[in-house]
Amino acid sequence: DKEVRAIFLRLFAQLFQGYRSCLQLIRIHAEPVIHFHKAAFLGQRGLIENDFLTKVLNGMAFAGFVSERGPPFRTCDLFDELVAFEVDRIKAEEGNPPKMIKHVRELAEQLFKNENPNPHMAFQKVPRPTEGSHLRVHILPFPRINEGRVQELLQEGLARSQGAPPAARGDKKCVVPAGPPVGMFICA
């Protein structure tokens, strides 16, 4: 499944290549508003007549994409790196399927590492029930909850959380790389 996700990641990186150069930050309100200039994006790429891309850009999913990824200062990820730095590599691989497959596998590996940062953790599988196990009656009564013990555990947890330093988030915000301008991606 990671390779399928990597293929879609490449597809959307190619589709939205240069989108950051068409973002406009409007600061007339207390909260800045980010606007995407669709006509400029389509015009600079030579895709004004492209119905598919026009529908994608008019969709709610793309509006959410712009509001989430539009701010110039936020946590960057693999998609931002693809859009900003892998333009030439993706173009060069268009005519070479083995290189494209190699890149997809590299992206899939990065996606796997992002989701499983500790590879040494073993996952326990739940064993399959034996044949006919559903016929056996082995329903145990639900145990009674000891209210006193629950209160003790809650007090211990509160005491630990008050003495502990606030949890620090691992993601560091940075300036999002803009990548090459849209005019560089004229499609046939």
CNS distance restraints for C-alpha pairs under 8 A (distance, minus, plus):
assign (resid   1 and name CA) (resid   5 and name CA) 6.27 0.50 0.50
assign (resid   2 and name CA) (resid   6 and name CA) 6.05 0.50 0.50
assign (resid   2 and name CA) (resid 108 and name CA) 4.81 0.50 0.50
assign (resid   2 and name CA) (resid 109 and name CA) 7.52 0.50 0.50
assign (resid   2 and name CA) (resid 111 and name CA) 6.58 0.50 0.50
assign (resid   2 and name CA) (resid 112 and name CA) 6.73 0.50 0.50
assign (resid   3 and name CA) (resid   7 and name CA) 6.21 0.50 0.50
assign (resid   3 and name CA) (resid 104 and name CA) 6.22 0.50 0.50
assign (resid   3 and name CA) (resid 105 and name CA) 6.16 0.50 0.50
assign (resid   3 and name CA) (resid 107 and name CA) 7.52 0.50 0.50
assign (resid   3 and name CA) (resid 108 and name CA) 4.90 0.50 0.50
assign (resid   4 and name CA) (resid   8 and name CA) 6.45 0.50 0.50
assign (resid   5 and name CA) (resid   9 and name CA) 6.06 0.50 0.50
assign (resid   5 and name CA) (resid 108 and name CA) 7.25 0.50 0.50
assign (resid   6 and name CA) (resid  10 and name CA) 6.21 0.50 0.50
assign (resid   6 and name CA) (resid 104 and name CA) 5.62 0.50 0.50
assign (resid   6 and name CA) (resid 105 and name CA) 7.60 0.50 0.50
assign (resid   6 and name CA) (resid 107 and name CA) 5.57 0.50 0.50
assign (resid   6 and name CA) (resid 108 and name CA) 5.34 0.50 0.50
assign (resid   6 and name CA) (resid 111 and name CA) 7.66 0.50 0.50
assign (resid   7 and name CA) (resid  11 and name CA) 6.18 0.50 0.50
assign (resid   7 and name CA) (resid 104 and name CA) 6.17 0.50 0.50
assign (resid   8 and name CA) (resid  12 and name CA) 6.11 0.50 0.50
assign (resid   9 and name CA) (resid  13 and name CA) 6.05 0.50 0.50
assign (resid   9 and name CA) (resid  79 and name CA) 6.84 0.50 0.50
assign (resid  10 and name CA) (resid  14 and name CA) 6.11 0.50 0.50
assign (resid  10 and name CA) (resid  82 and name CA) 7.54 0.50 0.50
assign (resid  10 and name CA) (resid  90 and name CA) 8.00 0.50 0.50
assign (resid  10 and name CA) (resid 104 and name CA) 7.90 0.50 0.50
assign (resid  11 and name CA) (resid  15 and name CA) 6.04 0.50 0.50
assign (resid  12 and name CA) (resid  16 and name CA) 5.89 0.50 0.50
assign (resid  13 and name CA) (resid  17 and name CA) 5.65 0.50 0.50
assign (resid  13 and name CA) (resid  79 and name CA) 6.71 0.50 0.50
assign (resid  13 and name CA) (resid  82 and name CA) 6.26 0.50 0.50
assign (resid  13 and name CA) (resid  83 and name CA) 5.27 0.50 0.50
assign (resid  14 and name CA) (resid  83 and name CA) 7.35 0.50 0.50
assign (resid  14 and name CA) (resid  87 and name CA) 7.83 0.50 0.50
assign (resid  14 and name CA) (resid  90 and name CA) 7.78 0.50 0.50
assign (resid  16 and name CA) (resid  83 and name CA) 7.60 0.50 0.50
assign (resid  17 and name CA) (resid  83 and name CA) 5.57 0.50 0.50
assign (resid  17 and name CA) (resid  84 and name CA) 7.91 0.50 0.50
assign (resid  17 and name CA) (resid  87 and name CA) 7.72 0.50 0.50
assign (resid  17 and name CA) (resid 182 and name CA) 6.91 0.50 0.50
assign (resid  17 and name CA) (resid 185 and name CA) 7.44 0.50 0.50
assign (resid  18 and name CA) (resid  22 and name CA) 7.57 0.50 0.50
assign (resid  18 and name CA) (resid  83 and name CA) 7.14 0.50 0.50
assign (resid  18 and name CA) (resid  84 and name CA) 7.85 0.50 0.50
assign (resid  18 and name CA) (resid 178 and name CA) 7.48 0.50 0.50
assign (resid  18 and name CA) (resid 179 and name CA) 6.44 0.50 0.50
assign (resid  18 and name CA) (resid 180 and name CA) 6.05 0.50 0.50
assign (resid  18 and name CA) (resid 181 and name CA) 5.34 0.50 0.50
assign (resid  18 and name CA) (resid 182 and name CA) 4.43 0.50 0.50
assign (resid  18 and name CA) (resid 185 and name CA) 7.85 0.50 0.50
assign (resid  19 and name CA) (resid  23 and name CA) 6.94 0.50 0.50
assign (resid  19 and name CA) (resid  41 and name CA) 6.85 0.50 0.50
assign (resid  19 and name CA) (resid 182 and name CA) 6.87 0.50 0.50
assign (resid  20 and name CA) (resid  70 and name CA) 7.37 0.50 0.50
assign (resid  20 and name CA) (resid 178 and name CA) 5.69 0.50 0.50
assign (resid  20 and name CA) (resid 179 and name CA) 7.66 0.50 0.50
assign (resid  21 and name CA) (resid 178 and name CA) 6.82 0.50 0.50
assign (resid  21 and name CA) (resid 181 and name CA) 5.95 0.50 0.50
assign (resid  21 and name CA) (resid 182 and name CA) 6.62 0.50 0.50
assign (resid  22 and name CA) (resid  36 and name CA) 5.80 0.50 0.50
assign (resid  22 and name CA) (resid  37 and name CA) 5.31 0.50 0.50
assign (resid  22 and name CA) (resid  38 and name CA) 7.46 0.50 0.50
assign (resid  22 and name CA) (resid  40 and name CA) 6.69 0.50 0.50
assign (resid  22 and name CA) (resid  41 and name CA) 6.08 0.50 0.50
assign (resid  22 and name CA) (resid 182 and name CA) 7.92 0.50 0.50
assign (resid  23 and name CA) (resid  34 and name CA) 6.67 0.50 0.50
assign (resid  23 and name CA) (resid  35 and name CA) 5.74 0.50 0.50
assign (resid  23 and name CA) (resid  36 and name CA) 4.63 0.50 0.50
assign (resid  23 and name CA) (resid  37 and name CA) 6.30 0.50 0.50
assign (resid  23 and name CA) (resid  70 and name CA) 6.95 0.50 0.50
assign (resid  24 and name CA) (resid  34 and name CA) 5.71 0.50 0.50
assign (resid  24 and name CA) (resid  35 and name CA) 5.06 0.50 0.50
assign (resid  24 and name CA) (resid  36 and name CA) 6.20 0.50 0.50
assign (resid  24 and name CA) (resid  37 and name CA) 7.28 0.50 0.50
assign (resid  25 and name CA) (resid  32 and name CA) 6.61 0.50 0.50
assign (resid  25 and name CA) (resid  33 and name CA) 5.90 0.50 0.50
assign (resid  25 and name CA) (resid  34 and name CA) 4.68 0.50 0.50
assign (resid  25 and name CA) (resid  35 and name CA) 6.40 0.50 0.50
assign (resid  26 and name CA) (resid  32 and name CA) 5.66 0.50 0.50
assign (resid  26 and name CA) (resid  33 and name CA) 5.06 0.50 0.50
assign (resid  26 and name CA) (resid  34 and name CA) 6.10 0.50 0.50
assign (resid  26 and name CA) (resid  35 and name CA) 7.31 0.50 0.50
assign (resid  27 and name CA) (resid  31 and name CA) 7.15 0.50 0.50
assign (resid  27 and name CA) (resid  32 and name CA) 4.64 0.50 0.50
assign (resid  27 and name CA) (resid  33 and name CA) 6.48 0.50 0.50
assign (resid  28 and name CA) (resid  32 and name CA) 7.03 0.50 0.50
assign (resid  29 and name CA) (resid  33 and name CA) 7.51 0.50 0.50
assign (resid  34 and name CA) (resid  66 and name CA) 7.29 0.50 0.50
assign (resid  34 and name CA) (resid  67 and name CA) 6.41 0.50 0.50
assign (resid  34 and name CA) (resid  70 and name CA) 6.30 0.50 0.50
assign (resid  34 and name CA) (resid  71 and name CA) 7.38 0.50 0.50
assign (resid  35 and name CA) (resid  66 and name CA) 7.72 0.50 0.50
assign (resid  36 and name CA) (resid  66 and name CA) 7.06 0.50 0.50
assign (resid  37 and name CA) (resid  41 and name CA) 6.42 0.50 0.50
assign (resid  38 and name CA) (resid  42 and name CA) 6.12 0.50 0.50
assign (resid  38 and name CA) (resid  57 and name CA) 7.07 0.50 0.50
assign (resid  39 and name CA) (resid  43 and name CA) 5.80 0.50 0.50
assign (resid  39 and name CA) (resid  48 and name CA) 7.46 0.50 0.50
assign (resid  40 and name CA) (resid  44 and name CA) 5.86 0.50 0.50
assign (resid  41 and name CA) (resid  45 and name CA) 6.33 0.50 0.50
assign (resid  41 and name CA) (resid 182 and name CA) 6.70 0.50 0.50
assign (resid  42 and name CA) (resid  46 and name CA) 5.99 0.50 0.50
assign (resid  42 and name CA) (resid  47 and name CA) 4.89 0.50 0.50
assign (resid  42 and name CA) (resid  48 and name CA) 5.05 0.50 0.50
assign (resid  42 and name CA) (resid  54 and name CA) 7.94 0.50 0.50
assign (resid  43 and name CA) (resid  47 and name CA) 6.13 0.50 0.50
assign (resid  43 and name CA) (resid  48 and name CA) 5.61 0.50 0.50
assign (resid  44 and name CA) (resid 182 and name CA) 6.04 0.50 0.50
assign (resid  44 and name CA) (resid 183 and name CA) 4.92 0.50 0.50
assign (resid  44 and name CA) (resid 185 and name CA) 7.87 0.50 0.50
assign (resid  44 and name CA) (resid 186 and name CA) 7.06 0.50 0.50
assign (resid  45 and name CA) (resid 182 and name CA) 6.36 0.50 0.50
assign (resid  45 and name CA) (resid 183 and name CA) 5.88 0.50 0.50
assign (resid  45 and name CA) (resid 184 and name CA) 7.61 0.50 0.50
assign (resid  45 and name CA) (resid 185 and name CA) 5.53 0.50 0.50
assign (resid  45 and name CA) (resid 186 and name CA) 4.38 0.50 0.50
assign (resid  45 and name CA) (resid 187 and name CA) 6.17 0.50 0.50
assign (resid  46 and name CA) (resid 186 and name CA) 5.67 0.50 0.50
assign (resid  46 and name CA) (resid 187 and name CA) 6.28 0.50 0.50
assign (resid  46 and name CA) (resid 188 and name CA) 7.80 0.50 0.50
assign (resid  47 and name CA) (resid  53 and name CA) 7.81 0.50 0.50
assign (resid  47 and name CA) (resid 187 and name CA) 7.13 0.50 0.50
assign (resid  48 and name CA) (resid  54 and name CA) 7.69 0.50 0.50
assign (resid  50 and name CA) (resid  54 and name CA) 6.24 0.50 0.50
assign (resid  51 and name CA) (resid  55 and name CA) 6.11 0.50 0.50
assign (resid  52 and name CA) (resid  56 and name CA) 6.25 0.50 0.50
assign (resid  53 and name CA) (resid  57 and name CA) 6.10 0.50 0.50
assign (resid  54 and name CA) (resid  58 and name CA) 6.22 0.50 0.50
assign (resid  55 and name CA) (resid  59 and name CA) 6.19 0.50 0.50
assign (resid  56 and name CA) (resid  62 and name CA) 6.66 0.50 0.50
assign (resid  57 and name CA) (resid  62 and name CA) 5.69 0.50 0.50
assign (resid  57 and name CA) (resid  63 and name CA) 7.61 0.50 0.50
assign (resid  58 and name CA) (resid  62 and name CA) 7.00 0.50 0.50
assign (resid  58 and name CA) (resid  63 and name CA) 7.54 0.50 0.50
assign (resid  59 and name CA) (resid  63 and name CA) 6.58 0.50 0.50
assign (resid  60 and name CA) (resid  64 and name CA) 6.25 0.50 0.50
assign (resid  61 and name CA) (resid  65 and name CA) 6.15 0.50 0.50
assign (resid  62 and name CA) (resid  66 and name CA) 6.16 0.50 0.50
assign (resid  63 and name CA) (resid  67 and name CA) 6.28 0.50 0.50
assign (resid  64 and name CA) (resid  68 and name CA) 6.00 0.50 0.50
assign (resid  65 and name CA) (resid  69 and name CA) 5.80 0.50 0.50
assign (resid  65 and name CA) (resid  70 and name CA) 7.66 0.50 0.50
assign (resid  66 and name CA) (resid  70 and name CA) 4.94 0.50 0.50
assign (resid  67 and name CA) (resid  71 and name CA) 7.46 0.50 0.50
assign (resid  69 and name CA) (resid  74 and name CA) 7.99 0.50 0.50
assign (resid  72 and name CA) (resid 175 and name CA) 5.76 0.50 0.50
assign (resid  72 and name CA) (resid 176 and name CA) 5.47 0.50 0.50
assign (resid  73 and name CA) (resid 173 and name CA) 6.37 0.50 0.50
assign (resid  73 and name CA) (resid 174 and name CA) 5.44 0.50 0.50
assign (resid  73 and name CA) (resid 175 and name CA) 4.55 0.50 0.50
assign (resid  73 and name CA) (resid 176 and name CA) 5.95 0.50 0.50
assign (resid  74 and name CA) (resid 172 and name CA) 7.92 0.50 0.50
assign (resid  74 and name CA) (resid 173 and name CA) 4.59 0.50 0.50
assign (resid  74 and name CA) (resid 174 and name CA) 5.55 0.50 0.50
assign (resid  74 and name CA) (resid 175 and name CA) 6.53 0.50 0.50
assign (resid  74 and name CA) (resid 176 and name CA) 6.71 0.50 0.50
assign (resid  75 and name CA) (resid 171 and name CA) 6.26 0.50 0.50
assign (resid  75 and name CA) (resid 172 and name CA) 5.83 0.50 0.50
assign (resid  75 and name CA) (resid 173 and name CA) 4.19 0.50 0.50
assign (resid  75 and name CA) (resid 174 and name CA) 5.91 0.50 0.50
assign (resid  75 and name CA) (resid 176 and name CA) 7.72 0.50 0.50
assign (resid  76 and name CA) (resid  80 and name CA) 6.04 0.50 0.50
assign (resid  76 and name CA) (resid  81 and name CA) 7.72 0.50 0.50
assign (resid  76 and name CA) (resid 173 and name CA) 7.05 0.50 0.50
assign (resid  76 and name CA) (resid 174 and name CA) 6.86 0.50 0.50
assign (resid  76 and name CA) (resid 176 and name CA) 6.24 0.50 0.50
assign (resid  77 and name CA) (resid  81 and name CA) 6.58 0.50 0.50
assign (resid  78 and name CA) (resid  82 and name CA) 6.26 0.50 0.50
assign (resid  79 and name CA) (resid  83 and name CA) 6.20 0.50 0.50
assign (resid  80 and name CA) (resid  84 and name CA) 6.03 0.50 0.50
assign (resid  80 and name CA) (resid 176 and name CA) 7.25 0.50 0.50
assign (resid  80 and name CA) (resid 177 and name CA) 7.12 0.50 0.50
assign (resid  81 and name CA) (resid  85 and name CA) 5.59 0.50 0.50
assign (resid  81 and name CA) (resid  86 and name CA) 7.00 0.50 0.50
assign (resid  81 and name CA) (resid 177 and name CA) 7.66 0.50 0.50
assign (resid  82 and name CA) (resid  86 and name CA) 4.85 0.50 0.50
assign (resid  82 and name CA) (resid  87 and name CA) 7.08 0.50 0.50
assign (resid  83 and name CA) (resid  87 and name CA) 6.54 0.50 0.50
assign (resid  83 and name CA) (resid 179 and name CA) 6.45 0.50 0.50
assign (resid  84 and name CA) (resid 177 and name CA) 5.95 0.50 0.50
assign (resid  84 and name CA) (resid 178 and name CA) 6.01 0.50 0.50
assign (resid  84 and name CA) (resid 179 and name CA) 3.68 0.50 0.50
assign (resid  84 and name CA) (resid 180 and name CA) 6.62 0.50 0.50
assign (resid  85 and name CA) (resid 179 and name CA) 6.38 0.50 0.50
assign (resid  86 and name CA) (resid  90 and name CA) 6.13 0.50 0.50
assign (resid  87 and name CA) (resid  91 and name CA) 6.29 0.50 0.50
assign (resid  88 and name CA) (resid  92 and name CA) 6.07 0.50 0.50
assign (resid  89 and name CA) (resid  93 and name CA) 6.20 0.50 0.50
assign (resid  90 and name CA) (resid  94 and name CA) 6.52 0.50 0.50
assign (resid  90 and name CA) (resid 100 and name CA) 7.73 0.50 0.50
assign (resid  92 and name CA) (resid  96 and name CA) 7.56 0.50 0.50
assign (resid  93 and name CA) (resid  97 and name CA) 6.84 0.50 0.50
assign (resid  93 and name CA) (resid  99 and name CA) 5.83 0.50 0.50
assign (resid  93 and name CA) (resid 100 and name CA) 5.29 0.50 0.50
assign (resid  94 and name CA) (resid 100 and name CA) 7.11 0.50 0.50
assign (resid  96 and name CA) (resid 100 and name CA) 6.37 0.50 0.50
assign (resid  97 and name CA) (resid 101 and name CA) 6.06 0.50 0.50
assign (resid  98 and name CA) (resid 102 and name CA) 6.17 0.50 0.50
assign (resid  99 and name CA) (resid 103 and name CA) 6.20 0.50 0.50
assign (resid 100 and name CA) (resid 104 and name CA) 6.19 0.50 0.50
assign (resid 101 and name CA) (resid 105 and name CA) 6.18 0.50 0.50
assign (resid 102 and name CA) (resid 106 and name CA) 6.27 0.50 0.50
assign (resid 103 and name CA) (resid 107 and name CA) 6.20 0.50 0.50
assign (resid 104 and name CA) (resid 108 and name CA) 6.08 0.50 0.50
assign (resid 105 and name CA) (resid 109 and name CA) 6.13 0.50 0.50
assign (resid 106 and name CA) (resid 110 and name CA) 6.32 0.50 0.50
assign (resid 107 and name CA) (resid 111 and name CA) 6.17 0.50 0.50
assign (resid 108 and name CA) (resid 112 and name CA) 6.15 0.50 0.50
assign (resid 109 and name CA) (resid 113 and name CA) 6.18 0.50 0.50
assign (resid 110 and name CA) (resid 114 and name CA) 6.11 0.50 0.50
assign (resid 111 and name CA) (resid 115 and name CA) 6.35 0.50 0.50
assign (resid 112 and name CA) (resid 116 and name CA) 5.95 0.50 0.50
assign (resid 113 and name CA) (resid 117 and name CA) 5.35 0.50 0.50
assign (resid 129 and name CA) (resid 133 and name CA) 6.35 0.50 0.50
assign (resid 132 and name CA) (resid 136 and name CA) 7.25 0.50 0.50
assign (resid 145 and name CA) (resid 150 and name CA) 7.84 0.50 0.50
assign (resid 146 and name CA) (resid 150 and name CA) 6.38 0.50 0.50
assign (resid 147 and name CA) (resid 151 and name CA) 6.30 0.50 0.50
assign (resid 148 and name CA) (resid 152 and name CA) 6.33 0.50 0.50
assign (resid 149 and name CA) (resid 153 and name CA) 6.24 0.50 0.50
assign (resid 150 and name CA) (resid 154 and name CA) 6.23 0.50 0.50
assign (resid 151 and name CA) (resid 155 and name CA) 6.19 0.50 0.50
assign (resid 152 and name CA) (resid 156 and name CA) 6.20 0.50 0.50
assign (resid 153 and name CA) (resid 157 and name CA) 6.15 0.50 0.50
assign (resid 154 and name CA) (resid 158 and name CA) 6.19 0.50 0.50
assign (resid 155 and name CA) (resid 159 and name CA) 6.12 0.50 0.50
assign (resid 156 and name CA) (resid 160 and name CA) 6.21 0.50 0.50
assign (resid 157 and name CA) (resid 161 and name CA) 6.12 0.50 0.50
assign (resid 158 and name CA) (resid 162 and name CA) 6.12 0.50 0.50
assign (resid 159 and name CA) (resid 163 and name CA) 6.42 0.50 0.50
assign (resid 160 and name CA) (resid 164 and name CA) 6.05 0.50 0.50
assign (resid 161 and name CA) (resid 165 and name CA) 7.95 0.50 0.50
assign (resid 180 and name CA) (resid 184 and name CA) 7.05 0.50 0.50
